[in-house]
Amino acid sequence: MHCLKPTTALIAILILAVSACGRGPGSPSSAFSPTATDSGAGLATMEAGLAEGGSRYGEYARWPEEIPADIPPLEGEIEVVMVAPGSHIRIVYSSVSEQTVSQYLAQLDTLGYQLEYIVYTSPAIPDADTAKRIACGEWDAVDITKGPYLMRLEPGGGQATYDIYTAGFWTPDPSTLITATPIVWPSDIPDRVPQPATCEIRSMAQLGTPGYEGGYQISFECSDPLVQKRYVEVLRGGGLVETDRLVSDTGQIVEITLKDKEIAVKALGVVGFSFTIQVWPVVP
């Protein structure tokens, strides 16, 4: 957690975690998970690394040129850039300092961006403690808006995930695009965990956090705004049982985890047309 002091214009939003488990290693803190590593095993070809859609690793993992110049870049070591065309760009930082984050948010505030701080908490935490956290400026994520721009920044532990939603400003020239190889649903995921219906895979990466090895983070573009609800029903029909969920103060499911003896799935909330899941094998 951070103790960055927001200006009086900044709004703190309290999000309640229904489970006392809170956020575990590799667990996403928003509609998208920050944990992804380059496996190099069929997840990204050279074409995908250069294309308008797909994941960009290595020397291609840098601040995307397609982001408008009036959105200043966040400096830090970028691990991977995942692109869902017409939806969002996710930038995963393997290293970014708290001071850099603080200075970046101050810069955005000066440029006229509105910042809404999001705080995750558990019912086990007394209200007084929560009030102290907000008064101190502690937060887990911040939504950033200005005109057509919408971003969400989630730093923590010297790392960060930065989601930049592109639907409001990015209309790429089709003649300049390089078509990436279509991403195929992993064959090692059991049939009871299918690809969500009405959804197209936009990016995929392997999970690297201990306890999540052999798992995947898969992002989709979906036409159904109720895809999370319907997908959870499919998983329950396949015998998976809910073990954890995170719910906002408005009742929206931010994330929900279901498991059986062999497989676990975390279904994240829908943002625009984007839907993301994490799937990983359960270790006895």
N, C-alpha and C positions, 0 to 999 in steps of 0.2 A: 504493500500500500504506500501511497505517497502522502506527503504533507505539504501539498502545493496550495498556496493561499489564493483562491479565486477572487476576482473583483466582485463588487456588489451586483453587477449586472449578470453574473453567472448564476445558474439555477441548479440546485441539487435535487436529483430525482432518486427516491428511495425505492429499491427493488427488493422484494422479500424472497428469500430462499426457503422453500417449503421443507427441504431436507436438511438435517443437521450435518450432512456430509460436507456441504459446501463445495468448493472448487478443488478437485484433486489434480494431481499431475497429469498434464496432457488434456485436461478438461477445458473446453472453450469458455471464455468469460463473456461472450456475446453471441450474436447470431452466427458467428464464425469462430473456428478454433485457430489459435496462433501456432499450434504445434504441427510442423511439417518438415520433413527432411527429404533431400534428393536421394532417391533410391537408385536411380539410373537403370532400373530394371523394368523397362517397358512403360514407364509412366510419362516420359517426356522424350520425344525425339528431337533432333536438331531443328527440324521444321517447327515443332511446337514451341521450342525455346525462342524462335524468332517471330512466330506468327502473332496475328492480332488476337487469337484465342488460344488458351492453353497456359502452361506453366513455364516460367523462365528461371533458369538456374545458372549458377556459376557466373561467368562474365556477362551474361544477359540479365542477371538479377541486379538491376539498378533502377533508379527512379524513372518511371515510364515517361517517354517523350510525349505520349498522347494526353497526359494530364495538363490542363491549361496552366499557363505561366503565372496567373494570379492565385493559384494554389501553391504556396511555397513548399519546397521539399523538406521533409524531415530528415535531418542528417543522422547517419548511423550505418551499421553494417547490415546490408540486406541479404537475407538467406534465400528467399524465393519470392517471385512475383506471380500471382495467379490472376488470370484475366477471364472474366465471363463477359463476352461481347454484349454491349448494350445494357449491361446490368451493373457490374462493379469490377473494381480492381482491388485485389488484396495484396498488401505488401507486408511480408513477415521479416522483422528485424531480429537478427541473432544477438545484436549488441546495440544498445542506445542508452545513454546516461539519463538519470533523473533530471539533472540540470539542463540537458538538451531539451527534454520534454517540456520542462517549465518555461524555458526561453521561447520555445516554439509556440506554446499556447499563448504566451504574452504577445508574441508577434501577431498571431491570428486575431487576438482581441483588438490590437491596435489597428489592424486592417478592416475591422468592422464585422468580423465573424461572430456569430452567437454561439456560446458554449454552454451545453447542458451536461452537468456532471451526473454520473450514474454510480450509485453505491449499492453493492450487494451485501446482504446481511442474512443472518439466521434468526429464527424465533428465539433461539437460546441466548442471543445477545440482548441485554437489557436496553430499554429505550434511552436511558441516560448515556450509555456508552455510544449508541448510535448518534445521539445529538452531539457528543463530543467529537466524533469522527467528522461529522459534517462541518462543525464549527472550525475544526482544524484544517479543513479542506481535503480530507482524505477521500479517495474515490477509486473506482475500479475501471471506469471507462468514461469517455466524454464524447457526446455527439456535437458535431461542428456543422453549422449551417450558414449560408449566405447566398441569397438569390437562388440560382439553380443548383448550387453546390450542397452536397450532403456527404459528410464523412463521419467515421467513428474510429477513435484512437483508443487502444487498450494496452497500456504499458504495464510492466511488472517484472520484477526480478532481473532487471537489466536488459529485458527484451521488450518487444512491442509488436502488435498487429495493427495495421492501418488499413481500413476499408474505405475506399473512395467510390461512391456510387455515380455511375457515368451516364445513366439514362437521360439526365437533364441537360447534358452538354455535348456528348460525344456521338457524332455521326460520321464514322469512318468512310473514306472513299473506297468503294468496292474494288476499284481497279488497282489499288495499292496493297490489297490484302494478300497474304500468303496463307493458303488453307492448310491447317494442321491436320495430321492424321486423326481420324475419329477415335475417341477414347472408348475402350471396351470395358464393360462391366467385369470385374475380376472373377475368374473362374473358381477361385478358392473360397469364395463366400458361399455358404450353403443356400440351397434353394428356398428355405423358409425366410431368408432375408433377400427379397428380390429388389431390383431397381424400381424406384417409385414410378408409378404409372403417370403418363402425360408429362414426363420430365426428360430432358436431354442433359447428358453429362457435359459439364463445362470445364472442370478441372479435377485432378486427382493427385494425391500425394500420399506417401507412406508416413505413418505415425512413428516417431522415434523416441518418445518419452518412455522410460522404464515402466513396464506393466502394460504397455500398449503396442509392443513390438508385433510385427506381422499384421498390423491394422492399417486401415485406410481412412483418409478424409476425402470425401467426394462432394463436390458442389454441383448443383443442377440449375438449369433454367426451367421453370415450371409455369404452366398456364393456369393451374388450379390454386387459388389462394388458400384452400383448405387442405393442401397436400400433406402438411404435417399431421393433422388429425386423421386423415384417411390412411396414411402410412403407418401410424401407430396402431390403427385397427387391424391392418394387415399383419403386422408383427405379432400382435396378441393372438390373432388367428393361427399363427405359426407356432404358438406355444411359448413365446417370450413373455416375461413378467416384468412389470415396471418396478424399478428399484430406486429411482431418484428422479426428482424434477425440480426445476427452478421456475418460479412464477413471478410475474411483475405485479405491481400494485394495482394494475387494471385487470388482472386475471389472465393475461396472455402468458402462454407457456413459452418461456425463453428457451428451455431445453428439457428434454425428457429422455431418460435412459431405461432401456429394457434389456433383459438378459435371460439366457437359459444356461445350461451347464457348459456349453461350448462356445457361445458367441454372445457378444454385447453390441448394442446399437444405441448411439446417442443421436436423437433427431432434434435439430435446432429450429428455432423460430424462422418463419418466412419473412424475408425482407424484400419488398417489391416482388420481383419474379424469381428471386433466388432462394434456394433451399439447400441446406448442407447437412450431411450426416457423417458420423464417425462409426466405423465398424472395426472391432478388434476381437481376437480370440480370448476366451476366458482361460486364465492359467489356474489350474487346480491348486 
